[in-house]
Amino acid sequence: MVKKDYYEILGVTQDANKQDIKKAYRKLALKYHPDKSKEPGAEERFKEISEAYAVLSDPEKRKQYNLYGHAGINQNYSYEDIFRGVDFGDIFRDLNIGFDFGFGDIFNQFFGRSRRGRRTPPQGRDIRYDIQIPLEKAYTGTTQDLSITRMEQCDTCEGTGIKPGYHPVTCPHCGGKGQIQHVRRTGFGQFTQIMPCPECQGAGQLIKDPCLKCGGQGVIKRQRSIRVKIPRGVQTGTKLRLAREGEAGTNGAPPGDLYVIVHVAPHSRFQRSGDDLYYTLDLSFPQAALGAEVGIKTMDDTVSLKIPPGTQNGDTFKVKGKGMPHLNSHSSGDLMVQTKIMVPKKLTSQEKELLRQFAEETGVNVKKRFGILK
């Protein structure tokens, strides 16, 4: 099934700013909130507009969507990632409906909580790891071993947090449901507020005999070596996601993800702009004036470049396909060679005489006020 365009779902244009997007979402959310709307399919419509808002309100997700459409979102984010970090609460508090209208129940469907069941243990935290590589490695691609310190599932209790041989007990406060319900009457009518049980934190069970190794947390700290494959063409800011390599969740919940942020170190010869490389070629005056053929050392070989007669300082020549590889592509950028005419600081007597003759021949005045240059 083809997914609808996020901008179309919210009824905004692609040049809409963040406030326009938020305003459109507020209006639609108020209309389709499942505990308020009587329209058929309101709950599905509510989830649809919430997903669109989660993407378009985040600058990085919106950039990926604008460039690649739904494929850019699906390839870079899990369903949980789409909603992670998005603050819906302030919108609904402003509208005076917030969690009182059961928004928490609908929102929790995105994060694995059932609508009327007990609270699912939260997924483990994501980990960020910054790594620097030389330009040569960004050109060829490489593999790196990362030393990661993270929380992992306790091998004694297998993540339950319970002492082996013992069992959890049903929470007496919520009767094992993991939720408690409050009914509130206002001038707008009667509203039901459902929230996690404060006694068991939504688990529905209490641990009376915690695991001695992890202290009942279900996780312990460990150091691991994780190998990551860095593809050709990465540049500073490229984010690589290693699913389920983050910290373990509590009570057997799935782990988070590991995000490797790549930084490419400056190079001694090349300047990078996108996937193009820039190289400054030093030329003597005779080479620039008469033309020449010079060898240019690229990232992986040497190419011959013809310099036409009359080349000026700052002229740029393109060597096609000799730049950086495009990420996830078989094509490459270009090598841009910029000329720099070198003027010698010292000349022999013969060189000076030849230059004077050249100046006279071309009508260039090289005389000083008090005599001829020597």
Secondary structure as the mmCIF struct_conf table of DSSP 4:
data_model
#
loop_
_struct_conf.conf_type_id
_struct_conf.id
_struct_conf.beg_label_comp_id
_struct_conf.beg_label_asym_id
_struct_conf.beg_label_seq_id
_struct_conf.end_label_comp_id
_struct_conf.end_label_asym_id
_struct_conf.end_label_seq_id
HELX_LH_PP_P HELX_LH_PP_P1 VAL A 2 ASP A 5
HELX_RH_AL_P HELX_RH_AL_P1 TYR A 6 LEU A 10
TURN_TY1_P TURN_TY1_P1 GLY A 11 GLY A 11
TURN_TY1_P TURN_TY1_P2 GLN A 14 ASP A 15
HELX_RH_AL_P HELX_RH_AL_P2 LYS A 18 TYR A 32
TURN_TY1_P TURN_TY1_P3 PRO A 34 LYS A 36
BEND BEND1 GLU A 39 GLU A 39
TURN_TY1_P TURN_TY1_P4 PRO A 40 GLY A 41
HELX_RH_AL_P HELX_RH_AL_P3 ALA A 42 LEU A 56
TURN_TY1_P TURN_TY1_P5 SER A 57 SER A 57
BEND BEND2 ASP A 58 ASP A 58
HELX_RH_AL_P HELX_RH_AL_P4 PRO A 59 TYR A 68
TURN_TY1_P TURN_TY1_P6 GLY A 69 GLY A 69
HELX_RH_AL_P HELX_RH_AL_P5 HIS A 70 ASN A 76
HELX_RH_AL_P HELX_RH_AL_P6 TYR A 79 PHE A 83
TURN_TY1_P TURN_TY1_P7 ARG A 84 GLY A 85
HELX_RH_AL_P HELX_RH_AL_P7 GLY A 89 ASP A 94
TURN_TY1_P TURN_TY1_P8 LEU A 95 ASN A 96
HELX_RH_3T_P HELX_RH_3T_P1 GLY A 98 PHE A 101
TURN_TY1_P TURN_TY1_P9 GLY A 102 GLY A 102
HELX_RH_AL_P HELX_RH_AL_P8 PHE A 103 GLN A 109
TURN_TY1_P TURN_TY1_P10 PHE A 110 GLY A 112
BEND BEND3 ARG A 115 GLY A 117
HELX_LH_PP_P HELX_LH_PP_P2 ARG A 118 ASP A 126
STRN STRN1 ILE A 127 ILE A 133
HELX_RH_AL_P HELX_RH_AL_P9 LEU A 135 THR A 140
STRN STRN2 THR A 142 GLN A 153
TURN_TY1_P TURN_TY1_P11 ASP A 155 GLY A 159
BEND BEND4 THR A 160 THR A 160
STRN STRN3 ILE A 162 ILE A 162
TURN_TY1_P TURN_TY1_P12 PRO A 164 GLY A 165
STRN STRN4 VAL A 169 THR A 170
TURN_TY1_P TURN_TY1_P13 PRO A 172 GLY A 176
BEND BEND5 LYS A 177 GLY A 178
STRN STRN5 GLN A 179 THR A 186
TURN_TY1_P TURN_TY1_P14 GLY A 187 PHE A 188
STRN STRN6 GLY A 189 PRO A 196
TURN_TY1_P TURN_TY1_P15 PRO A 198 GLY A 202
BEND BEND6 ALA A 203 GLY A 204
STRN STRN7 GLN A 205 LEU A 206
BEND BEND7 LYS A 208 ASP A 209
STRN STRN8 PRO A 210 PRO A 210
TURN_TY1_P TURN_TY1_P16 LEU A 212 GLY A 216
BEND BEND8 GLN A 217 GLY A 218
STRN STRN9 VAL A 219 ILE A 230
TURN_TY1_P TURN_TY1_P17 ARG A 232 GLY A 233
TURN_TY1_P TURN_TY1_P18 THR A 236 GLY A 237
STRN STRN10 LYS A 239 LEU A 242
TURN_TY1_P TURN_TY1_P19 ALA A 243 ARG A 244
BEND BEND9 GLY A 246 GLY A 246
HELX_LH_PP_P HELX_LH_PP_P3 GLU A 247 GLY A 249
HELX_RH_3T_P HELX_RH_3T_P2 THR A 250 GLY A 252
HELX_LH_PP_P HELX_LH_PP_P4 ALA A 253 PRO A 255
STRN STRN11 LEU A 258 VAL A 264
HELX_LH_PP_P HELX_LH_PP_P5 ALA A 265 PRO A 266
BEND BEND10 SER A 268 ARG A 269
STRN STRN12 PHE A 270 SER A 273
TURN_TY1_P TURN_TY1_P20 GLY A 274 ASP A 275
STRN STRN13 ASP A 276 SER A 284
HELX_RH_AL_P HELX_RH_AL_P10 PHE A 285 LEU A 290
STRN STRN14 ALA A 292 LYS A 297
BEND BEND11 MET A 299 ASP A 301
STRN STRN15 THR A 302 ILE A 307
TURN_TY1_P TURN_TY1_P21 PRO A 309 GLY A 310
HELX_LH_PP_P HELX_LH_PP_P6 THR A 311 GLN A 312
TURN_TY1_P TURN_TY1_P22 ASN A 313 GLY A 314
STRN STRN16 THR A 316 VAL A 319
TURN_TY1_P TURN_TY1_P23 LYS A 320 GLY A 321
BEND BEND12 GLY A 323 GLY A 323
HELX_LH_PP_P HELX_LH_PP_P7 MET A 324 MET A 324
STRN STRN17 PRO A 325 PRO A 325
HELX_LH_PP_P HELX_LH_PP_P8 HIS A 326 HIS A 326
TURN_TY1_P TURN_TY1_P24 LEU A 327 ASN A 328
BEND BEND13 SER A 329 HIS A 330
STRN STRN18 SER A 332 SER A 332
STRN STRN19 LEU A 335 MET A 342
BEND BEND14 LYS A 345 LYS A 345
HELX_RH_AL_P HELX_RH_AL_P11 SER A 349 THR A 362
TURN_TY1_P TURN_TY1_P25 GLY A 363 GLY A 363
STRN STRN20 LYS A 367 LYS A 368
TURN_TY1_P TURN_TY1_P26 ARG A 369 PHE A 370
STRN STRN21 GLY A 371 ILE A 372
#
